[in-house]
Amino acid sequence: MTMKFKPVLLALAGLGLPSAAAGLDVSQSMPALEQLYLQLHQHPELSYQEKTSGQTMAKELKRLGFKVTSEFGGHGVVAILENGAGPTIMIRADMDALPVTEETGKAYASKVTTVDANNNQVGVMHACGHDIHMTSLVGTAEQLVKHKDQWHGTLMLVGQPAEEVGGGAKAMLQQGLFSQFPTPDKVLGLHVSANLPAGSVGIVPGYALANVDSVDISIKGKGGHGAYPHTTIDPVVLAARTVLALQTIPSREISPLEPNVVTVGSIHGGSKHNIISDEVKLQLTLRSYNPQVREQQIEAIKRITRGIAISAGLPEELMPEVLVHEDETIPSTYNEPALAARVQASIAAELGEDKVQEVPPVMAGEDFGLYGRTDAKVPITLFWLGGVTPDAYADSQAKGTSLPSLHSSKFAPDYPLTISTGVRAMTRAAIDQFNQDQ
């Protein structure tokens, strides 16, 4: 994804935050954190397989004095540190990797292969930066322990499994994350950005990431010989009509002021040149921010596919089947504006105003949004952590060339600078949130 950025000028005094950088010194922690990052990067695990990653996180947090619960909501980790009376602040990091064979050429590149849920042999890589997230969480924990005199309350750290398949946050919440442990007053998170230089941070108030739905459509027909199409009802033609008609949902049915995407990512049907098949299968991804727009997309898909089938003369028993994979549905991430503004100001005070960027929302999905959609109505904010080597970023901007994106086999963050920035940014944001009402 391509973004344009501009520095944010912040009224720090108006938010009751310091106007000069606090300058947390994380240099002594960096050698160990870099080793932890390399360990996590070289031993990635797919969604629902994060057993060793969870054990590593539990070990690190126990070492720092946290009360740790492992294997929660799968291979999830919950760590609690009580430091007197005060609010409960939760910080979350996701742990799973992707079925991607790494092609960065780095000496520390992942060489891991494994068998996925479909029994396929696949490469495994932290192509979405979750190794950075885990390492930053441990570094933040260390800093908050080191600076316990600067805050009071309960610190809740969560190592979450299965973010990439949209199941981890659901599983942890369903097992009782906000009932078996203290319900947080605020939830913070970060995500590596492949579009920002390392050493900088981006944040957006309000909708930051999208609703995501996976939809399967099975379009039926009456098959036959390719030489006699008049004796059939061709599902390939119906599928072609459907693919085009679905694009009228974002262009003609939903307000142009409401961002939304309907993408047909896969189409399969037929077996031979001269055979008209009985069925064609489509796979779609839907994106939006507004929950009402999501419902409108789904209802329109059902209406359009059925209408096209009726127009072709298909009987009721051959009407298309539309399956929304509710278990994979991810709600949009809504950064509570007041919390986002305070986090933004805290990070600018720590890193310097020129290191904070205004960024637009994106149509990618993140199950982090679920933590703000429980009955407790907890305010949440996730910020972007720049990961691109500054020289590579500058060269890309100067030449107008693209950078390897998240999920790319060639994505290689500038991990020392990214981690140190993430630790400083998250630590300062957390301390300020603990002290907000004191």
C-alpha positions, 0 to 999 in steps of 0.5 A: 500500500502506498501512503503519503505522510506529513509531520504532525504538529501536536498541542502537547501542553493542551493534553497535559503531556510533557513538551520535551522528549523524555528520552528513555535509554534502551541501549543496555537492553538492545543486545538481548532484544536483538538476540530475542528477535533473531531467535523468533525470526528464525523459528516462526510458527503458523497460526494455531501452532505458536507453542514455542513462541508462546513458551518463549514469551512466557519465559521472558515475562516470568523472568521480569516478575510477571504472573504468567498464564500460558496456553490461554485461548490456544497458545496465548500468553497473559502476563500480569504485573500489579504496581499499586492502585491505578488503572489497568493498561493492556498491551497486546502483541500477536505471535503467528507467522505466515506460510511464506518462503523467505527470500530476503537473502539475510544471513538470519533468514527463516529456513523453517518449513512445516505442514499447514492445515491442508497438509501442504508443505510450506515455508514459514516466515514472519512476513508481517513483523509479528517477531518485531511485535513480540520483541517490542512487548518484552522490551516494553515490559522490561522498561516498565519494570525498570521504571515502576516508580513512574507509574501505578496500576496493573499492567496486562501483557497479552501474547496473542495467537492466530491473528493472521486467520482472525481467530486469536483475539476471539479465542482469548476473549471467549475463554474469558480474557476480560473476566478471568483477568482484570478488565483493562481501562485501555488497550494499546498495540503496535504494528510494523509498517512497510511504508514508514521509515524505521525510527518513526511512528504513524497513527490515525484516530478513528477507523484505522483498519477494515472489516474483513469478510471471506465469502464463497459463492457457488454458482450452479448451472446445467452442464453439457457439450460445449458445441450445444450451449443452447441445451445448457445453462452455462455457469461460467457465463453466469459467473462472468456476469456475476463478477462484473455485477458485483462491482456495482456494489461499491460503485453504484449501491454504497455511498461514495463517502463510505470506503468499501471493496468487493474483490473476487480473488478466485474463480474455478470451474470446468474441466475441459475445453468442450465441456460446459460444467455444472458449477463455478466457485468464486471466492471473495474478500470484502472490506469496509469500515462501517459495520452497516456497510458490511451488512449492505455488501453481504445482502447485495451479494446475495440479491445480485447472485440470485437475480442473475440466476433467476434471469437465466432460468435456473430453478429454485433448487439450483439457486447460488449458494453464498457462504460468509465465513463468520469464523474468519470475519474481522471487525474494523479497528477503531482507534478511540480518538481521544486515546489516539490523540494522547498516545500520539502526543506521548510518542511525539514527546518521546521521539520528537514531533518530526518522528510522528506521521499522519497516516490514512486508514488502510483496508487491511484487517487486524483482529485487534479491533475485537478488544474494543467491541466487547460489552466493556466498551474498552477504548483501544488504539493501535499505532504503526511502527516504521520498519523500513531502513531509512536509506531505502525509504529515502531512495524509494521516495526519491525514485518513486519505486515501491518497497516490499510490502507486509506479507512479502517474502522480501520484507526485512525490517531494520530490526534494531532501530524498529525495536528500539523505537517500538519499545520507547514509543510503547513504554512512554504511551503506557506510562502516560496512560497510567498517569492520565488521571493522577 
